[in-house]
Amino acid sequence: MKLNKIIENYVVSDQIQSDDIASLKQYGFQTIFCNRPDLEQPNQPSAADLQKTAESLGIKFIHQPVVGNAISQKDVADFKSHYVNAQKPIFAYCRTGTRSSMLWALAETSDRPSKEILELTASAGYDLSSLIG
């Protein structure tokens, strides 16, 4: 698990395992967003199993699966609603962290200049220049 900070209250990562959640608790995360569909790859832990572990540790878990090349306006609106209402800091993950970065970036386009969004996501290791321009 590699923590890639986009902003102070929003950090993204690749796929996590159940035993990573205790570390996330120690880091102070209040909410976990899972943006990965179940069964995307063999042996991937289910969102339900990770949610059970997270909630047993007092961390809210939100499963909003999206397909990276098919993110819709509804996906962005749903993400923004979750993001605005979630306790922070938020830890979000998918297969590589890219979808979680994309959702945040698209949700921020009405609040931040594109250049700032691209700089923030690039500094976290995600080049979204083809997405926002």
C-alpha positions as CSV (number, residue, x, y, z in Angstrom):
1,M,0.0,0.0,0.0
2,K,1.5,3.3,-1.1
3,L,-0.1,6.5,0.2
4,N,-0.3,9.1,-2.5
5,K,-1.5,12.4,-1.0
6,I,-3.5,14.6,-3.4
7,I,-4.5,17.1,-0.7
8,E,-4.2,17.0,3.1
9,N,-7.6,15.4,3.5
10,Y,-7.6,13.1,0.4
11,V,-5.1,10.3,-0.1
12,V,-5.2,7.6,-2.8
13,S,-3.7,4.2,-3.2
14,D,-3.6,1.0,-5.1
15,Q,-5.6,-2.1,-3.9
16,I,-5.4,-2.6,-0.1
17,Q,-5.7,-5.8,1.9
18,S,-7.7,-6.3,5.1
19,D,-4.5,-6.0,7.3
20,D,-3.7,-2.6,5.8
21,I,-6.8,-1.1,7.5
22,A,-5.3,-1.1,11.0
23,S,-2.5,1.0,9.6
24,L,-5.0,3.4,8.0
25,K,-6.6,3.7,11.4
26,Q,-3.3,4.6,13.0
27,Y,-2.7,7.2,10.2
28,G,-6.0,8.8,11.3
29,F,-8.2,8.1,8.3
30,Q,-11.9,8.5,9.1
31,T,-13.4,7.2,5.8
32,I,-12.3,4.8,3.1
33,F,-13.6,5.1,-0.4
34,C,-13.4,2.0,-2.6
35,N,-13.7,2.9,-6.3
36,R,-13.0,-0.6,-7.5
37,P,-15.7,-3.1,-8.7
38,D,-15.6,-6.5,-7.0
39,L,-14.2,-9.4,-9.0
40,E,-12.2,-7.1,-11.3
41,Q,-9.2,-9.4,-10.8
42,P,-8.9,-12.9,-9.3
43,N,-8.0,-13.0,-5.6
44,Q,-9.0,-9.3,-5.0
45,P,-10.5,-8.8,-1.5
46,S,-14.2,-8.0,-1.7
47,A,-15.4,-4.6,-0.7
48,A,-17.8,-6.2,1.8
49,D,-14.9,-8.0,3.6
50,L,-12.8,-4.7,3.7
51,Q,-15.9,-2.8,4.9
52,K,-16.4,-5.2,7.7
53,T,-12.8,-4.8,8.9
54,A,-13.0,-1.0,8.5
55,E,-16.2,-0.6,10.4
56,S,-15.0,-2.9,13.2
57,L,-12.2,-0.3,13.6
58,G,-14.6,2.7,13.5
59,I,-13.8,3.7,10.0
60,K,-16.6,4.6,7.6
61,F,-16.4,2.6,4.3
62,I,-18.1,3.8,1.1
63,H,-18.1,1.5,-2.0
64,Q,-18.6,3.4,-5.2
65,P,-17.3,1.1,-8.0
66,V,-16.5,2.7,-11.3
67,V,-14.9,1.6,-14.6
68,G,-11.9,3.8,-15.4
69,N,-12.7,4.5,-19.0
70,A,-16.4,4.9,-18.4
71,I,-16.8,7.4,-15.6
72,S,-20.1,9.2,-16.0
73,Q,-21.4,12.5,-14.8
74,K,-23.5,10.6,-12.3
75,D,-20.4,8.9,-11.0
76,V,-18.7,12.3,-10.5
77,A,-21.8,13.7,-8.8
78,D,-22.2,10.7,-6.5
79,F,-18.5,10.9,-5.6
80,K,-18.7,14.7,-4.9
81,S,-21.7,14.0,-2.6
82,H,-19.8,11.3,-0.7
83,Y,-16.7,13.5,-0.6
84,V,-18.5,16.6,0.8
85,N,-20.4,14.5,3.4
86,A,-17.6,12.2,4.5
87,Q,-15.6,12.6,7.7
88,K,-12.0,13.5,6.7
89,P,-9.3,12.6,6.2
90,I,-10.4,10.2,3.4
91,F,-8.4,7.3,2.0
92,A,-9.5,6.2,-1.4
93,Y,-8.3,3.2,-3.4
94,C,-8.9,1.3,-6.6
95,R,-6.5,-1.0,-8.6
96,T,-3.8,1.6,-9.0
97,G,-5.2,4.8,-7.5
98,T,-5.9,6.4,-10.9
99,R,-9.7,6.1,-10.8
100,S,-9.8,7.5,-7.3
101,S,-7.7,10.4,-8.5
102,M,-9.8,10.9,-11.6
103,L,-13.1,11.1,-9.6
104,W,-11.6,13.6,-7.2
105,A,-10.2,15.7,-10.1
106,L,-13.5,15.7,-12.0
107,A,-15.4,16.6,-8.9
108,E,-13.1,19.5,-8.2
109,T,-13.4,21.2,-11.7
110,S,-16.0,23.6,-10.5
111,D,-14.0,24.6,-7.4
112,R,-10.4,24.7,-8.5
113,P,-8.5,25.8,-11.7
114,S,-7.6,22.9,-14.0
115,K,-3.9,23.8,-13.7
116,E,-4.1,23.3,-9.9
117,I,-5.9,20.0,-10.1
118,L,-3.3,18.7,-12.6
119,E,-0.5,19.9,-10.4
120,L,-1.9,18.2,-7.3
121,T,-2.6,14.9,-9.0
122,A,0.7,14.9,-10.8
123,S,2.6,15.5,-7.5
124,A,0.8,12.4,-6.2
125,G,2.0,10.4,-9.2
126,Y,-1.1,10.6,-11.5
127,D,-0.9,12.3,-14.9
128,L,-4.5,13.3,-15.7
129,S,-3.6,15.8,-18.4
130,S,-5.6,13.8,-21.0
131,L,-8.6,14.0,-18.7
132,I,-8.7,17.7,-17.8
133,G,-7.4,20.4,-20.0
